Each structure stands twice: as structure tokens, then as C-alpha cells.
Amino acid sequence: MVVLSVPAEVTVILLDIEGTTTPIAFVKDILFPYIKENVEEYLQAHWEEEECQQDVRLLRKQAEEDSHLDGAVPIPAASGNGADDPQWMIQAVVDNVYWQMSLDRKTTALKQLQGHMWRAAFKAGHMKAEFFEDVVPAVRKWREAGMKVYVYSSGSVEAQKLLFGHSTEGDILELVDGHFDTKIGHKVESESYQKIASSIGCSTNNILFLTDVSRGDLPNPGIGRTSPMSPALAEANAAEEAGVHVAVVVRPGNAGLTDDEKTHFSLITSFSELYLPSST
């Protein structure tokens, strides 16, 4: 078994989710298809609820910001006189959600609605989050050794908590000290990791970031979606630029790494391969 020694100054382990703690297949084949298959029914069932209307308002605001984009799907404003046809409005929201998801966008508005839908599904017992079998035992060991464990994902904090709270391993939220999403910044921006360190109350070199680096994407400022580029220039590189230690987790189903990436980054195939100097 390959062993990667964790630098002595590391006191915090920061975890990505997709492809790191959780199989990509679970996210792509279960979580996201659930949204597409159920968003219309969900909106019809919850349309009159304030939370749902807040989600719609946020999506409408995003749609207004996207109005200059090719193929953008508008969400008409409500008239306010109660004369609007709910089904017509719902269809506009559904079409917008489909459009955003077709571009693999990660807007706060979309993530918020998705999070609320997943919450309903998890709490109803319609699905349970999958974790690689080495994750929970390793995280327990890290915490016993005095490490703090945080999660940083493009999925909303609420969605993250749903995964850890309704997993095939049971409720494992207690194993996580805190959660971060793109509200603190995009994962491909080094400033995000500096903000995370500040929020935790440590230096960036006190953090070890575990990621699969499977998404070689950068946000396009003019579009708000992602555009492909070398994974080495994405999340892992941004973290390194901020002074964060990085280890790439190689999992089944993850995108392959280039020879340069294999040489540059520390690689592990299981959380059990991390060795904490303070552990015996």
C-alpha cells in the first residue's frame, strides 16, 4: 500500500465530494437525473410555499443576468395580481433548470433549488448517499488524531449536509467540522482557499486538500458556465497557489490524469493511504 505522509504543519483536512468521498457515478447517475425527472412535480407540489417562491425568485434573477446569452431561457416575472397561470410559470422554471443543467452550470440559484429537492428526497427515504468504503474509517481516525475535517464542494452546504446526514453509513455529519460551497468562492480561484483558511482560523499551509481534480474547468466570466482546460490549472493548482497542501485521490470512474499531473501531484487511491506523523 502506498503511504503518503501528511506534512507536520497540517491540522485541517479539506475534502472534495464528487470523485473523492463519493463515486462520481452516484452524482451523475442518481443525484442529477433525479432533478430532471422530478423538478416539474416538485414545483407543482410546493409552488405556493414561500421557500419554493424564494427559489423561483433567485432563478428568475439569474435568468435576467443570463438574458444576453445564446439559448438563455427566461422566467417571466409574476404580475402580482394573482392572474398568472401557475403551470405556465412552472414550465418556464423547468425549462430554465433543464437549460442550466445541460451546460453543467453551478449557479447559486440552481444549487439552491437542487438542494431543496434532494432534501425532500433524502428525508423521504427515496435515496441514500454513497461513500467509498475507506472514507468513514479514515475520517474517524483523523479526528481521533486531533485533525479538523471540513468539506468544500460546488454543491450547496445544504446539499452537502444531506449527503453526510443520509448516507449508506448512516448519519455521519458529526465527523465534519464545517462545510463550504461556492458562496465563499469558486474552487478554481486561489482566493477561495485563503478565505476558507481565514474562516477556519488557520494558515493555508495548515490545510491538506483532497480532490479528484476530475473537472478541469474554469468559470467563464462572460457566461457563468465552465470551459474546459487542463485539470492541473483548476482546483488543485488554485489550492497550491494559495499555499494549501494537495493530494489527488484516484478513484474508479474519475477522469484520467496526464503524465505531468501524475508527476506533479501527490496521489492516493484510498484515504487509508494517508499517514499522520502524530499517529502511532
C-alpha positions in Angstrom: 0.0 0.0 0.0 1.3 3.4 -1.0 1.6 5.7 2.1 1.6 9.5 1.8 2.9 11.2 4.9 0.9 14.3 5.9 3.1 17.3 6.5 3.6 18.0 10.2 2.1 21.5 10.0 -1.3 20.2 8.7 -4.1 20.4 11.2 -7.1 20.5 8.8 -8.1 18.1 6.1 -10.4 19.7 3.4 -12.5 17.2 1.4 -14.0 17.5 -2.0 -17.0 15.2 -2.5 -17.6 14.1 -6.1 -14.9 11.6 -7.0 -13.2 12.0 -3.7 -15.5 10.8 -0.9 -18.4 9.8 -3.2 -18.4 7.9 -6.5 -18.9 10.2 -9.5 -21.5 7.6 -10.7 -23.7 8.4 -7.7 -23.7 12.1 -8.5 -24.1 11.8 -12.3 -26.4 8.7 -12.4 -28.6 9.3 -9.4 -28.5 12.8 -7.9 -28.7 14.9 -11.1 -31.1 12.7 -13.0 -33.4 12.9 -10.0 -33.6 16.6 -10.5 -34.5 16.4 -14.2 -37.0 13.6 -13.6 -38.8 15.3 -10.7 -38.4 19.1 -10.9 -41.8 19.7 -12.5 -43.6 17.5 -10.0 -41.7 19.1 -7.1 -42.6 22.6 -8.2 -46.3 21.7 -8.6 -46.4 20.2 -5.1 -44.6 23.1 -3.4 -45.4 26.1 -5.6 -47.4 28.0 -3.0 -44.8 27.6 -0.3 -42.5 30.6 0.5 -39.3 28.6 0.2 -40.2 27.5 -3.3 -41.1 31.0 -4.3 -37.7 32.2 -3.0 -36.1 29.6 -5.2 -38.1 30.8 -8.2 -37.2 34.4 -7.5 -33.5 33.6 -7.3 -33.7 31.6 -10.5 -35.6 34.5 -12.2 -32.8 36.9 -11.1 -30.2 34.5 -12.6 -32.2 34.3 -15.8 -32.2 38.1 -16.1 -28.5 38.1 -15.7 -28.2 35.4 -18.4 -30.6 37.2 -20.8 -27.8 38.1 -23.2 -26.6 34.6 -23.7 -27.4 32.4 -26.7 -30.2 30.0 -25.9 -30.9 31.5 -22.5 -34.3 30.6 -21.1 -36.2 33.4 -19.5 -38.5 33.2 -16.4 -41.3 35.8 -16.7 -42.0 38.0 -13.7 -45.2 37.4 -11.9 -47.8 40.1 -12.5 -48.6 40.3 -8.8 -52.4 40.4 -9.3 -52.9 36.6 -8.9 -53.9 36.2 -12.5 -50.7 34.3 -13.6 -51.2 30.7 -14.8 -49.1 28.6 -12.3 -48.5 25.8 -14.9 -47.2 28.3 -17.4 -44.8 29.8 -14.8 -43.7 26.3 -13.6 -42.9 25.2 -17.2 -40.7 28.3 -17.6 -38.8 27.4 -14.5 -38.5 23.8 -15.6 -37.1 24.8 -19.0 -34.6 27.1 -17.3 -33.4 24.4 -15.0 -33.0 22.0 -17.9 -31.0 24.6 -19.8 -28.7 25.4 -16.9 -28.1 21.7 -16.2 -27.4 21.0 -19.9 -24.5 23.4 -19.6 -23.4 21.9 -16.2 -23.7 25.3 -14.6 -23.2 25.8 -10.9 -25.1 28.9 -10.2 -26.3 29.5 -6.6 -29.9 29.7 -7.8 -29.7 26.3 -9.4 -27.9 24.7 -6.5 -30.4 26.1 -4.0 -33.4 24.5 -5.8 -31.5 21.2 -6.2 -30.6 21.2 -2.6 -34.2 21.6 -1.5 -35.3 18.9 -3.9 -32.6 16.5 -2.6 -33.6 17.3 1.0 -37.2 16.2 0.3 -35.9 13.0 -1.4 -33.4 12.1 1.3 -35.8 12.8 4.2 -38.5 10.7 2.4 -36.0 7.8 2.2 -36.0 7.9 -1.6 -32.2 7.8 -1.7 -29.1 7.4 0.4 -25.7 8.9 -0.3 -22.9 6.6 -1.3 -19.4 6.9 0.2 -16.3 4.9 -0.7 -15.7 2.3 2.0 -12.4 3.8 3.2 -13.8 7.2 3.9 -15.6 6.9 7.2 -13.0 4.8 9.0 -10.2 7.1 7.8 -12.1 10.3 8.9 -12.8 8.8 12.3 -9.1 8.0 12.6 -8.1 11.6 11.6 -10.4 13.1 14.1 -9.1 10.8 16.9 -5.6 12.1 16.0 -6.9 15.7 16.5 -7.4 16.7 12.9 -10.2 19.0 11.9 -12.2 17.9 8.9 -14.1 20.2 6.5 -15.9 19.8 3.2 -15.6 22.1 0.2 -17.8 21.4 -2.8 -19.6 23.2 -5.6 -22.8 21.7 -4.2 -24.6 23.9 -1.7 -23.8 23.5 2.0 -27.4 22.2 2.5 -26.8 19.5 -0.2 -23.5 18.5 1.5 -25.2 18.1 4.8 -27.9 16.0 3.2 -25.3 13.6 1.8 -23.5 13.2 5.1 -26.7 13.1 7.1 -28.4 10.4 5.0 -25.7 8.1 3.8 -25.4 4.4 3.4 -23.2 4.6 6.6 -26.0 6.4 8.5 -25.8 10.0 9.8 -22.1 10.9 9.7 -22.5 14.7 10.0 -20.7 14.5 13.3 -17.5 13.7 11.5 -17.4 17.0 9.8 -16.4 20.3 11.5 -17.8 22.5 8.8 -18.9 23.0 5.2 -18.0 25.4 2.4 -19.6 25.9 -1.0 -19.1 28.4 -3.9 -20.6 31.2 -1.8 -17.0 31.5 -0.4 -15.7 31.5 -3.9 -15.1 29.2 -6.9 -12.9 26.1 -6.3 -10.6 27.2 -9.2 -9.8 30.5 -7.6 -6.9 30.6 -5.1 -8.6 33.3 -3.1 -11.3 30.9 -2.1 -8.8 28.7 -0.2 -7.4 31.8 1.6 -10.9 32.7 2.7 -11.5 29.1 3.9 -8.3 29.3 6.0 -9.4 32.6 7.4 -12.8 31.3 8.2 -11.4 28.2 10.0 -8.8 30.3 11.8 -5.6 28.7 10.4 -3.0 29.4 7.8 -3.3 27.9 4.3 -0.3 25.7 4.9 -2.2 24.1 7.8 -4.7 22.6 5.3 -4.4 19.4 3.2 -7.0 19.5 0.3 -8.1 16.1 -1.1 -9.6 16.3 -4.5 -10.0 14.2 -7.6 -9.3 17.1 -9.9 -11.7 15.4 -12.3 -13.2 18.7 -13.6 -10.6 20.7 -15.4 -12.9 23.8 -15.6 -12.7 27.5 -15.1 -15.7 29.8 -14.9 -16.1 31.9 -18.0 -16.8 35.4 -16.6 -19.0 36.3 -19.5 -21.1 33.2 -19.4 -21.1 31.9 -15.9 -20.6 28.4 -17.0 -17.5 26.3 -17.2 -15.0 25.9 -20.0 -12.5 23.0 -20.3 -8.9 23.4 -19.6 -6.1 21.4 -18.1 -7.1 19.9 -14.7 -3.7 20.9 -13.3 -4.7 24.5 -13.8 -8.0 24.0 -11.9 -8.8 23.1 -8.3 -5.6 21.6 -7.2 -3.5 24.3 -8.8 -5.6 27.0 -7.2 -5.2 25.4 -3.8 -1.5 25.1 -4.2 -1.2 28.8 -5.3 -2.9 29.7 -2.0 -0.3 27.7 -0.1 -2.6 24.7 0.6 -1.1 21.2 0.5 -2.9 19.0 -2.1 -3.3 15.3 -2.7 -5.1 13.9 -5.7 -7.5 11.0 -5.0 -7.5 8.5 -7.8 -10.9 6.7 -7.8 -12.7 4.3 -10.1 -14.6 6.3 -12.7 -12.6 9.5 -12.2 -11.1 11.3 -15.2 -7.5 10.2 -16.0 -4.5 12.3 -15.2 -1.8 13.4 -17.5 1.7 12.3 -17.0 2.7 15.8 -15.8 -0.1 15.7 -13.3 0.9 12.3 -12.0 4.4 13.6 -11.6 3.5 16.9 -10.0 0.8 15.9 -7.6 0.9 13.5 -4.6 -1.5 10.7 -5.5 -3.5 8.3 -3.3 -6.2 5.7 -4.2 -7.7 5.5 -0.7 -7.9 7.7 2.4 -6.2 4.9 4.3 -3.0 5.7 2.5 -2.6 8.9 4.4 -0.2 8.7 7.3 -0.4 11.2 10.1 3.0 11.8 11.7 1.3 12.2 15.1 -0.5 8.8 14.8 1.0 5.7 16.2 
